[in-house]
Amino acid sequence: MKRRLHEYGLRVLDFEFIQGREILEGLKLNKARRYPFGGVVEGRIYTNQGTLYFKTELGFECDMRSGPKLVDWYVPNLGTLEERIAWLVHDLNGYGLDLSFEDTNLLLFAMLRDLAKYRYPKAKLVQLAVSISKSWYGEPKPGDWCIKNVGKVTTKWEPKCLVSF
């Protein structure tokens, strides 16, 4: 898949919920670290390079921040609403529908830095960690816990039109 984001200068400006904010806000940390959504979550991430539209359908389930519990003290599994947005959008882009593996991880870095207010080194460390393996990216394999999400995820990147005269 072709790269669509430019690393240098990428800034996440804001996010907007169309519906489902209360679903993300209402998630409670649980032992299984799986979070089924009781409704649709839909929104937009605004960057200086374009806008990402995202939507989950009823029955979607995610794990928010993946990885071992050992790092929860540094990078929480749920965290603030801004962190939850970053984890969710990263999970949704992980289905490989519209952004490349590299762009998916770059956008996570920018969301953590600009929305969740992580310092640059911390956001970069998370980006590096999720970039180590591509096994989570693309359509889930039969038997994967998230195979049930296929068809319940929509992402669409709309690049910013730069007009010069």
C-alpha positions in Angstrom: 0.0 0.0 0.0 1.3 3.5 -0.9 2.4 5.9 1.8 0.0 8.8 2.2 1.4 10.6 5.2 4.6 12.7 5.4 6.6 12.1 8.6 8.1 15.5 8.7 5.6 18.2 9.8 2.7 15.8 10.5 0.5 17.4 13.2 -2.8 16.1 14.6 -4.9 19.1 15.1 -8.1 17.8 16.7 -10.6 14.9 16.8 -14.4 14.9 16.6 -17.0 12.3 17.5 -19.9 12.0 15.2 -21.4 9.4 17.6 -20.3 7.0 20.3 -18.1 9.2 22.6 -19.9 7.7 25.6 -18.9 4.2 24.5 -15.1 5.1 24.7 -15.6 7.1 27.9 -17.5 4.2 29.5 -14.9 1.5 28.9 -13.6 -0.1 32.1 -10.3 -1.9 32.5 -10.8 -5.6 32.7 -8.7 -8.7 33.2 -9.3 -10.0 29.6 -8.3 -6.6 28.1 -10.9 -6.9 25.5 -13.5 -4.2 25.0 -16.7 -4.9 23.1 -18.5 -1.8 21.9 -22.2 -1.6 22.7 -22.9 0.6 19.8 -21.4 2.6 16.9 -18.3 4.7 17.4 -17.7 7.2 14.6 -15.5 10.2 14.2 -12.7 12.1 12.5 -9.1 12.8 13.2 -8.0 16.1 11.8 -4.3 16.6 10.7 -2.5 19.3 8.8 -2.2 16.7 6.0 -5.8 15.5 5.8 -8.6 13.9 7.7 -9.1 10.3 8.8 -12.8 9.2 9.0 -13.4 6.1 11.1 -16.4 4.1 12.2 -17.0 0.8 14.0 -20.3 -1.1 13.8 -22.2 -2.7 16.7 -20.3 -5.7 18.0 -16.8 -4.4 17.3 -14.3 -5.4 19.9 -10.7 -4.2 20.5 -7.9 -4.5 22.9 -7.0 -0.8 23.0 -3.2 -0.6 23.8 -1.9 -4.0 23.1 1.1 -5.5 24.8 2.0 -6.7 28.3 0.5 -5.5 31.5 4.1 -4.8 32.6 4.1 -1.5 30.7 0.7 -0.2 31.9 2.5 2.1 34.3 4.2 3.8 31.4 1.6 3.5 28.6 -1.8 2.5 29.9 -4.1 0.0 28.3 -7.0 2.5 28.4 -5.8 5.8 29.7 -7.4 9.2 29.0 -10.0 9.8 26.3 -7.2 11.1 24.0 -5.2 7.9 24.6 -8.3 5.8 23.9 -8.8 7.6 20.6 -5.2 7.0 19.7 -5.4 3.2 20.5 -8.8 2.8 18.8 -7.7 4.6 15.6 -4.5 2.6 15.5 -6.5 -0.6 15.9 -8.9 0.4 13.2 -6.1 1.3 10.8 -4.5 -2.0 11.6 -7.0 -3.7 9.4 -5.2 -2.2 6.4 -8.2 -0.7 4.8 -6.8 2.7 3.8 -3.4 3.5 5.4 -0.2 1.6 5.1 1.5 -0.1 8.0 4.0 2.7 8.2 1.3 5.4 8.0 -0.7 3.6 10.7 2.2 3.7 13.1 3.2 7.3 12.2 -0.4 8.5 12.9 -0.3 6.7 16.2 2.9 8.6 17.1 1.4 11.9 16.1 -1.9 11.3 18.0 0.0 10.4 21.1 2.2 13.4 20.8 -0.4 16.0 19.8 -3.7 14.7 21.4 -2.5 12.7 24.4 0.4 15.1 25.0 3.1 12.5 25.2 6.6 13.8 25.1 8.3 13.1 21.8 10.6 10.3 23.1 7.7 8.4 24.7 5.5 8.7 21.6 8.5 7.6 19.4 9.1 4.6 21.6 5.5 3.5 21.2 5.8 3.9 17.4 9.0 1.9 17.4 7.4 -0.9 19.5 4.3 -1.2 17.2 6.6 -1.2 14.1 8.7 -4.2 15.2 6.2 -6.8 13.8 3.7 -6.6 11.0 1.9 -9.7 12.1 -1.0 -7.6 13.6 -1.5 -5.5 10.4 -4.0 -6.4 7.7 -6.9 -8.8 7.6 -6.9 -11.1 10.6 -6.3 -14.8 10.1 -9.0 -17.4 10.8 -8.9 -18.1 14.5 -7.6 -14.7 15.5 -9.8 -13.2 18.3 -10.4 -10.1 16.1 -11.6 -11.9 13.0 -15.2 -11.1 14.1 -14.4 -7.4 13.4 -14.0 -7.9 9.6 -16.8 -5.9 8.0 -17.4 -3.8 11.2 -14.6 -1.3 10.5 -14.5 1.6 8.2 -11.5 4.0 7.7 -11.1 6.6 5.0 -8.2 9.0 4.6 -9.0 12.2 2.8 -5.9 14.2 2.0 -5.8 17.9 2.4 -6.0 19.6 -1.0 -3.2 22.1 -1.3 -3.9 24.6 -4.0 -1.3 27.1 -5.1 -1.5 29.8 -7.7 
